[in-house]
Amino acid sequence: MPAKVDEETCTACGACAEICPADAITVEDVAKVDPEQCTECGACTEECPLEAIKLEE
């Protein structure tokens, strides 16, 4: 399952989008993951300082 963003926790810092090798994340008010592009690599989950993005099970 693709990564999912907790919109209440996300501060739109952009760390996840910068690290994503698939360019599957865009950031405006909060980060948004394109499930069609997400490769489930987990880089974003490790990079997020607030743990606001997780891989769905």
CHARMM-style PDB file with segment names, atoms N, HN, CA, C and O in Angstrom:
ATOM      1  N   MET     1       0.852  -1.176   0.000  1.00  0.00      PROA
ATOM      2  CA  MET     1       0.000   0.000   0.000  1.00  0.00      PROA
ATOM      3  C   MET     1       0.903   1.246   0.000  1.00  0.00      PROA
ATOM      4  O   MET     1       1.971   1.244   0.612  1.00  0.00      PROA
ATOM      5  N   PRO     2       0.474   2.283  -0.675  1.00  0.00      PROA
ATOM      6  CA  PRO     2       1.286   3.504  -0.735  1.00  0.00      PROA
ATOM      7  C   PRO     2       1.337   4.234   0.605  1.00  0.00      PROA
ATOM      8  O   PRO     2       0.555   3.960   1.516  1.00  0.00      PROA
ATOM      9  N   ALA     3       2.274   5.163   0.696  1.00  0.00      PROA
ATOM     10  HN  ALA     3       2.909   5.386  -0.044  1.00  0.00      PROA
ATOM     11  CA  ALA     3       2.420   5.963   1.910  1.00  0.00      PROA
ATOM     12  C   ALA     3       1.182   6.827   2.123  1.00  0.00      PROA
ATOM     13  O   ALA     3       0.535   7.265   1.172  1.00  0.00      PROA
ATOM     14  N   LYS     4       0.873   7.058   3.395  1.00  0.00      PROA
ATOM     15  HN  LYS     4       1.399   6.702   4.167  1.00  0.00      PROA
ATOM     16  CA  LYS     4      -0.287   7.881   3.753  1.00  0.00      PROA
ATOM     17  C   LYS     4       0.176   8.976   4.706  1.00  0.00      PROA
ATOM     18  O   LYS     4       0.955   8.729   5.627  1.00  0.00      PROA
ATOM     19  N   VAL     5      -0.313  10.185   4.469  1.00  0.00      PROA
ATOM     20  HN  VAL     5      -0.945  10.386   3.721  1.00  0.00      PROA
ATOM     21  CA  VAL     5       0.063  11.346   5.272  1.00  0.00      PROA
ATOM     22  C   VAL     5      -1.007  11.625   6.324  1.00  0.00      PROA
ATOM     23  O   VAL     5      -2.200  11.652   6.022  1.00  0.00      PROA
ATOM     24  N   ASP     6      -0.562  11.831   7.562  1.00  0.00      PROA
ATOM     25  HN  ASP     6       0.407  11.809   7.807  1.00  0.00      PROA
ATOM     26  CA  ASP     6      -1.455  12.293   8.625  1.00  0.00      PROA
ATOM     27  C   ASP     6      -1.531  13.809   8.471  1.00  0.00      PROA
ATOM     28  O   ASP     6      -0.617  14.526   8.879  1.00  0.00      PROA
ATOM     29  N   GLU     7      -2.616  14.292   7.885  1.00  0.00      PROA
ATOM     30  HN  GLU     7      -3.358  13.710   7.553  1.00  0.00      PROA
ATOM     31  CA  GLU     7      -2.743  15.709   7.554  1.00  0.00      PROA
ATOM     32  C   GLU     7      -2.786  16.612   8.781  1.00  0.00      PROA
ATOM     33  O   GLU     7      -2.494  17.803   8.672  1.00  0.00      PROA
ATOM     34  N   GLU     8      -3.142  16.077   9.940  1.00  0.00      PROA
ATOM     35  HN  GLU     8      -3.380  15.109  10.028  1.00  0.00      PROA
ATOM     36  CA  GLU     8      -3.165  16.883  11.162  1.00  0.00      PROA
ATOM     37  C   GLU     8      -1.763  17.098  11.717  1.00  0.00      PROA
ATOM     38  O   GLU     8      -1.507  18.089  12.401  1.00  0.00      PROA
ATOM     39  N   THR     9      -0.856  16.173  11.424  1.00  0.00      PROA
ATOM     40  HN  THR     9      -1.063  15.367  10.868  1.00  0.00      PROA
ATOM     41  CA  THR     9       0.509  16.254  11.934  1.00  0.00      PROA
ATOM     42  C   THR     9       1.456  16.929  10.941  1.00  0.00      PROA
ATOM     43  O   THR     9       2.396  17.610  11.351  1.00  0.00      PROA
ATOM     44  N   CYS    10       1.222  16.751   9.667  1.00  0.00      PROA
ATOM     45  HN  CYS    10       0.458  16.198   9.334  1.00  0.00      PROA
ATOM     46  CA  CYS    10       2.097  17.275   8.611  1.00  0.00      PROA
ATOM     47  C   CYS    10       2.167  18.801   8.660  1.00  0.00      PROA
ATOM     48  O   CYS    10       1.143  19.479   8.747  1.00  0.00      PROA
ATOM     49  N   THR    11       3.399  19.333   8.602  1.00  0.00      PROA
ATOM     50  HN  THR    11       4.231  18.783   8.532  1.00  0.00      PROA
ATOM     51  CA  THR    11       3.607  20.783   8.588  1.00  0.00      PROA
ATOM     52  C   THR    11       4.049  21.283   7.214  1.00  0.00      PROA
ATOM     53  O   THR    11       4.408  22.451   7.068  1.00  0.00      PROA
ATOM     54  N   ALA    12       4.027  20.418   6.215  1.00  0.00      PROA
ATOM     55  HN  ALA    12       3.736  19.469   6.333  1.00  0.00      PROA
ATOM     56  CA  ALA    12       4.414  20.768   4.840  1.00  0.00      PROA
ATOM     57  C   ALA    12       5.864  21.232   4.750  1.00  0.00      PROA
ATOM     58  O   ALA    12       6.176  22.156   3.999  1.00  0.00      PROA
ATOM     59  N   CYS    13       6.743  20.598   5.508  1.00  0.00      PROA
ATOM     60  HN  CYS    13       6.489  19.848   6.118  1.00  0.00      PROA
ATOM     61  CA  CYS    13       8.157  20.989   5.481  1.00  0.00      PROA
ATOM     62  C   CYS    13       8.836  20.599   4.168  1.00  0.00      PROA
ATOM     63  O   CYS    13       9.819  21.221   3.765  1.00  0.00      PROA
ATOM     64  N   GLY    14       8.308  19.565   3.502  1.00  0.00      PROA
ATOM     65  HN  GLY    14       7.510  19.059   3.829  1.00  0.00      PROA
ATOM     66  CA  GLY    14       8.841  19.156   2.208  1.00  0.00      PROA
ATOM     67  C   GLY    14       9.946  18.120   2.246  1.00  0.00      PROA
ATOM     68  O   GLY    14      10.442  17.716   1.194  1.00  0.00      PROA
ATOM     69  N   ALA    15      10.343  17.683   3.423  1.00  0.00      PROA
ATOM     70  HN  ALA    15       9.940  18.012   4.277  1.00  0.00      PROA
ATOM     71  CA  ALA    15      11.428  16.704   3.526  1.00  0.00      PROA
ATOM     72  C   ALA    15      11.094  15.416   2.781  1.00  0.00      PROA
ATOM     73  O   ALA    15      11.956  14.836   2.120  1.00  0.00      PROA
ATOM     74  N   CYS    16       9.860  14.974   2.886  1.00  0.00      PROA
ATOM     75  HN  CYS    16       9.160  15.445   3.423  1.00  0.00      PROA
ATOM     76  CA  CYS    16       9.446  13.730   2.228  1.00  0.00      PROA
ATOM     77  C   CYS    16       9.497  13.861   0.709  1.00  0.00      PROA
ATOM     78  O   CYS    16       9.924  12.937   0.016  1.00  0.00      PROA
ATOM     79  N   ALA    17       9.063  15.004   0.195  1.00  0.00      PROA
ATOM     80  HN  ALA    17       8.717  15.754   0.758  1.00  0.00      PROA
ATOM     81  CA  ALA    17       9.058  15.226  -1.250  1.00  0.00      PROA
ATOM     82  C   ALA    17      10.477  15.290  -1.800  1.00  0.00      PROA
ATOM     83  O   ALA    17      10.744  14.803  -2.899  1.00  0.00      PROA
ATOM     84  N   GLU    18      11.387  15.893  -1.036  1.00  0.00      PROA
ATOM     85  HN  GLU    18      11.170  16.289  -0.143  1.00  0.00      PROA
ATOM     86  CA  GLU    18      12.775  16.002  -1.484  1.00  0.00      PROA
ATOM     87  C   GLU    18      13.455  14.645  -1.558  1.00  0.00      PROA
ATOM     88  O   GLU    18      14.270  14.415  -2.452  1.00  0.00      PROA
ATOM     89  N   ILE    19      13.137  13.739  -0.636  1.00  0.00      PROA
ATOM     90  HN  ILE    19      12.475  13.925   0.090  1.00  0.00      PROA
ATOM     91  CA  ILE    19      13.811  12.443  -0.568  1.00  0.00      PROA
ATOM     92  C   ILE    19      13.169  11.392  -1.478  1.00  0.00      PROA
ATOM     93  O   ILE    19      13.810  10.392  -1.800  1.00  0.00      PROA
ATOM     94  N   CYS    20      11.925  11.598  -1.894  1.00  0.00      PROA
ATOM     95  HN  CYS    20      11.405  12.411  -1.632  1.00  0.00      PROA
ATOM     96  CA  CYS    20      11.189  10.586  -2.660  1.00  0.00      PROA
ATOM     97  C   CYS    20      11.837  10.330  -4.026  1.00  0.00      PROA
ATOM     98  O   CYS    20      11.870  11.231  -4.865  1.00  0.00      PROA
ATOM     99  N   PRO    21      12.354   9.111  -4.262  1.00  0.00      PROA
ATOM    100  CA  PRO    21      13.003   8.815  -5.543  1.00  0.00      PROA
ATOM    101  C   PRO    21      12.020   8.699  -6.709  1.00  0.00      PROA
ATOM    102  O   PRO    21      12.425   8.770  -7.869  1.00  0.00      PROA
ATOM    103  N   ALA    22      10.743   8.522  -6.411  1.00  0.00      PROA
ATOM    104  HN  ALA    22      10.414   8.465  -5.469  1.00  0.00      PROA
ATOM    105  CA  ALA    22       9.732   8.362  -7.462  1.00  0.00      PROA
ATOM    106  C   ALA    22       8.998   9.669  -7.762  1.00  0.00      PROA
ATOM    107  O   ALA    22       8.104   9.694  -8.608  1.00  0.00      PROA
ATOM    108  N   ASP    23       9.366  10.752  -7.080  1.00  0.00      PROA
ATOM    109  HN  ASP    23      10.093  10.732  -6.394  1.00  0.00      PROA
ATOM    110  CA  ASP    23       8.665  12.036  -7.232  1.00  0.00      PROA
ATOM    111  C   ASP    23       7.159  11.869  -7.073  1.00  0.00      PROA
ATOM    112  O   ASP    23       6.376  12.454  -7.822  1.00  0.00      PROA
ATOM    113  N   ALA    24       6.765  11.063  -6.089  1.00  0.00      PROA
ATOM    114  HN  ALA    24       7.402  10.589  -5.481  1.00  0.00      PROA
ATOM    115  CA  ALA    24       5.350  10.751  -5.873  1.00  0.00      PROA
ATOM    116  C   ALA    24       4.682  11.683  -4.868  1.00  0.00      PROA
ATOM    117  O   ALA    24       3.486  11.551  -4.607  1.00  0.00      PROA
ATOM    118  N   ILE    25       5.438  12.622  -4.301  1.00  0.00      PROA
ATOM    119  HN  ILE    25       6.409  12.729  -4.513  1.00  0.00      PROA
ATOM    120  CA  ILE    25       4.898  13.481  -3.247  1.00  0.00      PROA
ATOM    121  C   ILE    25       4.948  14.942  -3.670  1.00  0.00      PROA
ATOM    122  O   ILE    25       5.981  15.442  -4.117  1.00  0.00      PROA
ATOM    123  N   THR    26       3.819  15.611  -3.521  1.00  0.00      PROA
ATOM    124  HN  THR    26       2.981  15.205  -3.158  1.00  0.00      PROA
ATOM    125  CA  THR    26       3.752  17.054  -3.730  1.00  0.00      PROA
ATOM    126  C   THR    26       3.383  17.694  -2.397  1.00  0.00      PROA
ATOM    127  O   THR    26       2.740  17.067  -1.555  1.00  0.00      PROA
ATOM    128  N   VAL    27       3.792  18.938  -2.216  1.00  0.00      PROA
ATOM    129  HN  VAL    27       4.314  19.447  -2.901  1.00  0.00      PROA
ATOM    130  CA  VAL    27       3.527  19.622  -0.952  1.00  0.00      PROA
ATOM    131  C   VAL    27       2.907  20.984  -1.229  1.00  0.00      PROA
ATOM    132  O   VAL    27       3.476  21.807  -1.945  1.00  0.00      PROA
ATOM    133  N   GLU    28       1.742  21.207  -0.656  1.00  0.00      PROA
ATOM    134  HN  GLU    28       1.279  20.539  -0.074  1.00  0.00      PROA
ATOM    135  CA  GLU    28       1.114  22.527  -0.665  1.00  0.00      PROA
ATOM    136  C   GLU    28       0.806  22.850   0.795  1.00  0.00      PROA
ATOM    137  O   GLU    28       1.714  23.206   1.547  1.00  0.00      PROA
ATOM    138  N   ASP    29      -0.449  22.733   1.209  1.00  0.00      PROA
ATOM    139  HN  ASP    29      -1.186  22.443   0.599  1.00  0.00      PROA
ATOM    140  CA  ASP    29      -0.777  22.927   2.627  1.00  0.00      PROA
ATOM    141  C   ASP    29      -0.268  21.758   3.460  1.00  0.00      PROA
ATOM    142  O   ASP    29       0.147  21.934   4.605  1.00  0.00      PROA
ATOM    143  N   VAL    30      -0.305  20.575   2.879  1.00  0.00      PROA
ATOM    144  HN  VAL    30      -0.642  20.432   1.949  1.00  0.00      PROA
ATOM    145  CA  VAL    30       0.237  19.348   3.471  1.00  0.00      PROA
ATOM    146  C   VAL    30       0.821  18.509   2.340  1.00  0.00      PROA
ATOM    147  O   VAL    30       0.595  18.797   1.165  1.00  0.00      PROA
ATOM    148  N   ALA    31       1.571  17.477   2.699  1.00  0.00      PROA
ATOM    149  HN  ALA    31       1.756  17.243   3.653  1.00  0.00      PROA
ATOM    150  CA  ALA    31       2.114  16.568   1.695  1.00  0.00      PROA
ATOM    151  C   ALA    31       0.999  15.681   1.151  1.00  0.00      PROA
ATOM    152  O   ALA    31       0.102  15.269   1.887  1.00  0.00      PROA
ATOM    153  N   LYS    32       1.065  15.397  -0.130  1.00  0.00      PROA
ATOM    154  HN  LYS    32       1.794  15.731  -0.728  1.00  0.00      PROA
ATOM    155  CA  LYS    32       0.105  14.498  -0.779  1.00  0.00      PROA
ATOM    156  C   LYS    32       0.900  13.457  -1.553  1.00  0.00      PROA
ATOM    157  O   LYS    32       1.848  13.791  -2.264  1.00  0.00      PROA
ATOM    158  N   VAL    33       0.510  12.192  -1.412  1.00  0.00      PROA
ATOM    159  HN  VAL    33      -0.260  11.920  -0.835  1.00  0.00      PROA
ATOM    160  CA  VAL    33       1.183  11.093  -2.095  1.00  0.00      PROA
ATOM    161  C   VAL    33       0.331  10.627  -3.262  1.00  0.00      PROA
ATOM    162  O   VAL    33      -0.862  10.366  -3.106  1.00  0.00      PROA
ATOM    163  N   ASP    34       0.949  10.524  -4.434  1.00  0.00      PROA
ATOM    164  HN  ASP    34       1.918  10.736  -4.561  1.00  0.00      PROA
ATOM    165  CA  ASP    34       0.272   9.977  -5.606  1.00  0.00      PROA
ATOM    166  C   ASP    34       0.413   8.458  -5.538  1.00  0.00      PROA
ATOM    167  O   ASP    34       1.508   7.936  -5.749  1.00  0.00      PROA
ATOM    168  N   PRO    35      -0.673   7.738  -5.248  1.00  0.00      PROA
ATOM    169  CA  PRO    35      -0.578   6.284  -5.090  1.00  0.00      PROA
ATOM    170  C   PRO    35      -0.152   5.563  -6.368  1.00  0.00      PROA
ATOM    171  O   PRO    35       0.366   4.448  -6.306  1.00  0.00      PROA
ATOM    172  N   GLU    36      -0.365   6.184  -7.513  1.00  0.00      PROA
ATOM    173  HN  GLU    36      -0.786   7.090  -7.564  1.00  0.00      PROA
ATOM    174  CA  GLU    36       0.048   5.577  -8.786  1.00  0.00      PROA
ATOM    175  C   GLU    36       1.569   5.596  -8.936  1.00  0.00      PROA
ATOM    176  O   GLU    36       2.140   4.725  -9.591  1.00  0.00      PROA
ATOM    177  N   GLN    37       2.223   6.587  -8.333  1.00  0.00      PROA
ATOM    178  HN  GLN    37       1.760   7.295  -7.800  1.00  0.00      PROA
ATOM    179  CA  GLN    37       3.674   6.734  -8.465  1.00  0.00      PROA
ATOM    180  C   GLN    37       4.454   6.160  -7.283  1.00  0.00      PROA
ATOM    181  O   GLN    37       5.628   5.820  -7.427  1.00  0.00      PROA
ATOM    182  N   CYS    38       3.823   6.050  -6.131  1.00  0.00      PROA
ATOM    183  HN  CYS    38       2.869   6.326  -6.014  1.00  0.00      PROA
ATOM    184  CA  CYS    38       4.507   5.582  -4.923  1.00  0.00      PROA
ATOM    185  C   CYS    38       5.008   4.152  -5.107  1.00  0.00      PROA
ATOM    186  O   CYS    38       4.244   3.264  -5.485  1.00  0.00      PROA
ATOM    187  N   THR    39       6.304   3.936  -4.835  1.00  0.00      PROA
ATOM    188  HN  THR    39       6.924   4.658  -4.528  1.00  0.00      PROA
ATOM    189  CA  THR    39       6.896   2.603  -4.959  1.00  0.00      PROA
ATOM    190  C   THR    39       7.018   1.897  -3.607  1.00  0.00      PROA
ATOM    191  O   THR    39       7.565   0.798  -3.519  1.00  0.00      PROA
ATOM    192  N   GLU    40       6.505   2.538  -2.558  1.00  0.00      PROA
ATOM    193  HN  GLU    40       6.061   3.431  -2.629  1.00  0.00      PROA
ATOM    194  CA  GLU    40       6.516   1.972  -1.205  1.00  0.00      PROA
ATOM    195  C   GLU    40       7.929   1.700  -0.691  1.00  0.00      PROA
ATOM    196  O   GLU    40       8.151   0.731   0.035  1.00  0.00      PROA
ATOM    197  N   CYS    41       8.877   2.550  -1.067  1.00  0.00      PROA
ATOM    198  HN  CYS    41       8.696   3.337  -1.657  1.00  0.00      PROA
ATOM    199  CA  CYS    41      10.266   2.339  -0.652  1.00  0.00      PROA
ATOM    200  C   CYS    41      10.499   2.696   0.817  1.00  0.00      PROA
ATOM    201  O   CYS    41      11.422   2.173   1.442  1.00  0.00      PROA
ATOM    202  N   GLY    42       9.664   3.586   1.373  1.00  0.00      PROA
ATOM    203  HN  GLY    42       8.914   4.010   0.866  1.00  0.00      PROA
ATOM    204  CA  GLY    42       9.784   3.959   2.777  1.00  0.00      PROA
ATOM    205  C   GLY    42      10.738   5.108   3.068  1.00  0.00      PROA
ATOM    206  O   GLY    42      10.906   5.486   4.227  1.00  0.00      PROA
ATOM    207  N   ALA    43      11.363   5.668   2.046  1.00  0.00      PROA
ATOM    208  HN  ALA    43      11.226   5.361   1.104  1.00  0.00      PROA
ATOM    209  CA  ALA    43      12.302   6.774   2.273  1.00  0.00      PROA
ATOM    210  C   ALA    43      11.618   7.954   2.954  1.00  0.00      PROA
ATOM    211  O   ALA    43      12.197   8.586   3.837  1.00  0.00      PROA
ATOM    212  N   CYS    44      10.401   8.246   2.550  1.00  0.00      PROA
ATOM    213  HN  CYS    44       9.930   7.733   1.833  1.00  0.00      PROA
ATOM    214  CA  CYS    44       9.667   9.384   3.126  1.00  0.00      PROA
ATOM    215  C   CYS    44       9.367   9.168   4.600  1.00  0.00      PROA
ATOM    216  O   CYS    44       9.430  10.108   5.393  1.00  0.00      PROA
ATOM    217  N   THR    45       9.041   7.940   4.969  1.00  0.00      PROA
ATOM    218  HN  THR    45       8.990   7.177   4.325  1.00  0.00      PROA
ATOM    219  CA  THR    45       8.698   7.663   6.363  1.00  0.00      PROA
ATOM    220  C   THR    45       9.912   7.834   7.269  1.00  0.00      PROA
ATOM    221  O   THR    45       9.779   8.256   8.418  1.00  0.00      PROA
ATOM    222  N   GLU    46      11.092   7.508   6.754  1.00  0.00      PROA
ATOM    223  HN  GLU    46      11.200   7.166   5.821  1.00  0.00      PROA
ATOM    224  CA  GLU    46      12.315   7.663   7.533  1.00  0.00      PROA
ATOM    225  C   GLU    46      12.744   9.125   7.610  1.00  0.00      PROA
ATOM    226  O   GLU    46      13.359   9.537   8.593  1.00  0.00      PROA
ATOM    227  N   GLU    47      12.426   9.910   6.587  1.00  0.00      PROA
ATOM    228  HN  GLU    47      11.926   9.575   5.788  1.00  0.00      PROA
ATOM    229  CA  GLU    47      12.867  11.307   6.510  1.00  0.00      PROA
ATOM    230  C   GLU    47      11.984  12.265   7.304  1.00  0.00      PROA
ATOM    231  O   GLU    47      12.470  13.295   7.772  1.00  0.00      PROA
ATOM    232  N   CYS    48      10.705  11.952   7.464  1.00  0.00      PROA
ATOM    233  HN  CYS    48      10.311  11.116   7.084  1.00  0.00      PROA
ATOM    234  CA  CYS    48       9.770  12.879   8.109  1.00  0.00      PROA
ATOM    235  C   CYS    48      10.136  13.095   9.579  1.00  0.00      PROA
ATOM    236  O   CYS    48      10.150  12.143  10.359  1.00  0.00      PROA
ATOM    237  N   PRO    49      10.435  14.349   9.965  1.00  0.00      PROA
ATOM    238  CA  PRO    49      10.821  14.608  11.354  1.00  0.00      PROA
ATOM    239  C   PRO    49       9.664  14.469  12.345  1.00  0.00      PROA
ATOM    240  O   PRO    49       9.895  14.332  13.546  1.00  0.00      PROA
ATOM    241  N   LEU    50       8.434  14.503  11.857  1.00  0.00      PROA
ATOM    242  HN  LEU    50       8.247  14.614  10.881  1.00  0.00      PROA
ATOM    243  CA  LEU    50       7.266  14.411  12.738  1.00  0.00      PROA
ATOM    244  C   LEU    50       6.559  13.061  12.664  1.00  0.00      PROA
ATOM    245  O   LEU    50       5.531  12.856  13.309  1.00  0.00      PROA
ATOM    246  N   GLU    51       7.116  12.138  11.874  1.00  0.00      PROA
ATOM    247  HN  GLU    51       7.951  12.304  11.349  1.00  0.00      PROA
ATOM    248  CA  GLU    51       6.494  10.824  11.659  1.00  0.00      PROA
ATOM    249  C   GLU    51       5.056  10.972  11.179  1.00  0.00      PROA
ATOM    250  O   GLU    51       4.168  10.225  11.592  1.00  0.00      PROA
ATOM    251  N   ALA    52       4.839  11.952  10.296  1.00  0.00      PROA
ATOM    252  HN  ALA    52       5.559  12.559   9.961  1.00  0.00      PROA
ATOM    253  CA  ALA    52       3.493  12.237   9.789  1.00  0.00      PROA
ATOM    254  C   ALA    52       3.156  11.436   8.538  1.00  0.00      PROA
ATOM    255  O   ALA    52       2.049  11.551   8.013  1.00  0.00      PROA
ATOM    256  N   ILE    53       4.086  10.632   8.059  1.00  0.00      PROA
ATOM    257  HN  ILE    53       4.986  10.538   8.486  1.00  0.00      PROA
ATOM    258  CA  ILE    53       3.836   9.829   6.863  1.00  0.00      PROA
ATOM    259  C   ILE    53       4.250   8.391   7.149  1.00  0.00      PROA
ATOM    260  O   ILE    53       5.343   8.129   7.651  1.00  0.00      PROA
ATOM    261  N   LYS    54       3.370   7.482   6.823  1.00  0.00      PROA
ATOM    262  HN  LYS    54       2.482   7.694   6.415  1.00  0.00      PROA
ATOM    263  CA  LYS    54       3.606   6.063   7.112  1.00  0.00      PROA
ATOM    264  C   LYS    54       3.168   5.223   5.920  1.00  0.00      PROA
ATOM    265  O   LYS    54       2.303   5.630   5.144  1.00  0.00      PROA
ATOM    266  N   LEU    55       3.771   4.051   5.782  1.00  0.00      PROA
ATOM    267  HN  LEU    55       4.474   3.720   6.412  1.00  0.00      PROA
ATOM    268  CA  LEU    55       3.320   3.112   4.760  1.00  0.00      PROA
ATOM    269  C   LEU    55       2.091   2.398   5.291  1.00  0.00      PROA
ATOM    270  O   LEU    55       2.091   1.902   6.417  1.00  0.00      PROA
ATOM    271  N   GLU    56       1.045   2.346   4.481  1.00  0.00      PROA
ATOM    272  HN  GLU    56       1.044   2.749   3.566  1.00  0.00      PROA
ATOM    273  CA  GLU    56      -0.176   1.650   4.885  1.00  0.00      PROA
ATOM    274  C   GLU    56       0.070   0.152   4.845  1.00  0.00      PROA
ATOM    275  O   GLU    56       0.884  -0.332   4.059  1.00  0.00      PROA
ATOM    276  N   GLU    57      -0.628  -0.566   5.684  1.00  0.00      PROA
ATOM    277  HN  GLU    57      -1.290  -0.172   6.322  1.00  0.00      PROA
ATOM    278  CA  GLU    57      -0.487  -2.030   5.707  1.00  0.00      PROA
ATOM    279  C   GLU    57      -1.621  -2.676   4.974  1.00  0.00      PROA
ATOM    280  OT1 GLU    57      -1.679  -3.903   4.884  1.00  0.00      PROA
TER     281      GLU     57
END
